[in-house]
Amino acid sequence: MTDNAFPKAERDAIYRAIAERRDMRHFIGGTVEPQLLRRLLEAAHQAPSVGLMQPWRFIRISDRALRADIQQLVEQERIRTAEALGERSDEFMKLKVEGINDCAEVLVAALMDDRERHIFGRRTLPEMDLASLSCAIQNLWLASRAEGLGMGWVSLFEPQALADLLGLPAGAKPLAILCLGPVEEFYPAPMLALEGWAQPRSLNELLYENRWGVNP
């Protein structure tokens, strides 16, 4: 503990938001007040980014017809994914993988165009732009949980098809369709674990010391 630590109640709240964040698929409609949505996006915008390039761009989808078009892109990829899964195809098709038509808000998070000119921190690791956007999405996720709103990250789509639909410039790339809004309740554990699709592994299995594969 240092003098720079938050008071215990505030520390506990941060760890609670991290522990109770869920990738939500079940929404109950409703709305997100404009001031609250702005606050959540400001939290996303405060994320760290390599070389301070701030590669994130957020597109709010307010057009219901456009939202339906996005959902159709996801459905097309859901079918392709099921085909690629082979023997787990039927099991996958039973999962609810998105809540685009049910949530209060849909946001598309994308990487900006002209990223090649940003070299600081990316000369050997160009994918750090993606890592920076992911940090922004995580900020949004945690802030949403703290505000009592559910959020789901949908990655089942063909990036170029979504880019074309939304008029993204050449070089820009959509990374996430984000469903946001009120939920009846938060899952007590990750939904894929509750559905039996996969089980999370313990930290001890994934923590090494000094060399790969050597557990402390």
N, C-alpha and C positions, 0 to 999 in steps of 0.2 A: 504494500500500500504506500502511495506517495501523497504528497500535499496536493497534487494535481487531480487526484481521484474525485469522481462525483460522490455525493452523499449516497449512503447505502440504498435508500429507496429508489433513487434514480438509476443506480447500477442494476438493481434487481429488475426494474422495468425494462431496461435494455436487454438483459439476458432472457427475460420472459418473452419479449417480442421475437427474439431469435428462435427460442425453443418452440413457440406456438405458431410461427409462420407456416402456412400451408399453401400448396399449389392447388387452388380451389377450382372446382368444376361446376359446383351447384350454387346458383344464384337465385335471388328472389325479386329480381327487377329493381324497382325503386330508382332513386337518383343519388347523385353526388353533387352537393352544393358547389357552385363555381369557386367560391373562396377556398373550400377544402381541396378541390382538385388542384387548384393553383399551389396550395401549400404542399401537397404531395409531390407535384412536379418540381417545386423548388428543392425539396429534399433530394429528389433524383439528381437535380442539376448540381448539387453540392458534392457529388461523388468525386473521388480522385480520378485523374486521367493522365496517361503517359504524356510527358512533355507539355502538359496543360492544353492538349489539343481539343478536349471536349468533343469527342466524335459523335456524341449522341444527337439524334433528331427524333422528336416525338410527334406523331400525327394523330390528332384526335378524330375519330370517325363519328361524326354526328349525323350523317346521311344514312337512314335505315336501309335504303336500297343498296348502298355501298357495303354496309355491314353484311347484308345477305350475300352479296357477291364474294366477300371475304370468307364467309362461312362455307360457301360452295368450294372455294379453293382448298380449304381445310378438309372437307369431306372427300374431295378427290384424292388428296394425299393420304387420308386415313385408309382408303381402299388399297392404294398402292403399298402402303406400309404393311397392311394385313397380308397382302400377297407375298411380300418379301419375307414375312415371318414364318412362312411355311406351316409347320405343325402347330404353332401357337396362334394361327390366324383367327380361328373362331373365338379363342379366349380373348384376344385383343379386341375384336369387334364388339364384345360385350362391355368393354370399358367406356366410360364417359370421358372423352378426351378434350372437350372444350365447352364453354358456356357462352359463346358469342351472341346467340340470340336471346339469352336470358339475363345478361349482366347489365348494370346501369351504364357503364362506359366501356368503350373499346379504344385502345391506344395501340398504335403500331410504333415500335421502337426500331430505329434504323441507324446504320452507320452512314456518316456523311460521305459525300463524294470528294474527290481530290485528296485522298488520305496519303497518297504517295509522297507528297511534299513534306510531310511530318516525319522527320528522321530521328529526332531526339527520343531515345528509348525504344526505337522500332527498327534500327538498322539490322539487328540479328533476330529480333522477335517482332515481326510486323503484326502478328496477331494480338499485340498488346492493345490495339484499338478496340478489338472485340472484348478484351478483358475490361477495358475502361467502361464500355457500354454496359457490360454485365454488372459492374459495380453500381452504376446508376440505377439499373433495374432492381438490384437488391435493396438499395436505399428506398426506392418506391415501395417495394414489397413490405419492408419492415415498418415504414411509416404508415402504410395502409393497415397493417395488422394492429398497430398501436391505436389507430383511429377506429378500429372495429370493422373495417372493410376487408372483404376477401379479394384476393388477386390470383389470377391464373396465367401462367406463361404457356402459350400455345406455339409450338415449333413445327407443327405438321402443315407445311405449305412449301410450294416451289418458289424460291426467292424471286426469280425473275418474273414469274407470273404476277406475284404480289407487287413487285416494283412497277411493272407496267400498269397495273390496275390503279395505282396511286400516283402515277406520274413522276416517279423518282428519276433524278438525272443519272446519266451514265456514271458508273463507279460507286454510286450509293447502293446499300444493300440492307433490306429489312432483316432483322434478326428475331423479332418477337412480336406476336400478337398478344396483347395484354388485356385480359378481361378483368374488370374492376367493379366492385359494388357491394351492396348489402348481401349478407348470407344469413340463412336461418341459424346455422351454427358452424363452428370450425371443426374439421376432422380431428379426432383425438390423436391420430398418427398419420403419416403420409398415406394418401388414398391408395397408391399402388401397393403399399404394404397391407392395408386393410382388405384389398381385393385379392390378395395372394399372388400378385404379379411378380413381386420381388420383395426382399427383406433388406433393410439397411444393415450395413456392417458396422462393427464397433470401431471406435477410434484406435484402440490398441492394435487392430489388424492392419491399419493404414499408416501407422506412425513408425518411422525408422530412425535410427541414430547412426550418424557418420557415413554409413553405406547403405545402398538400396537393399531392402529385404532383411536388414538386421534390426530386430525390435529392441527397444531399450529395456 
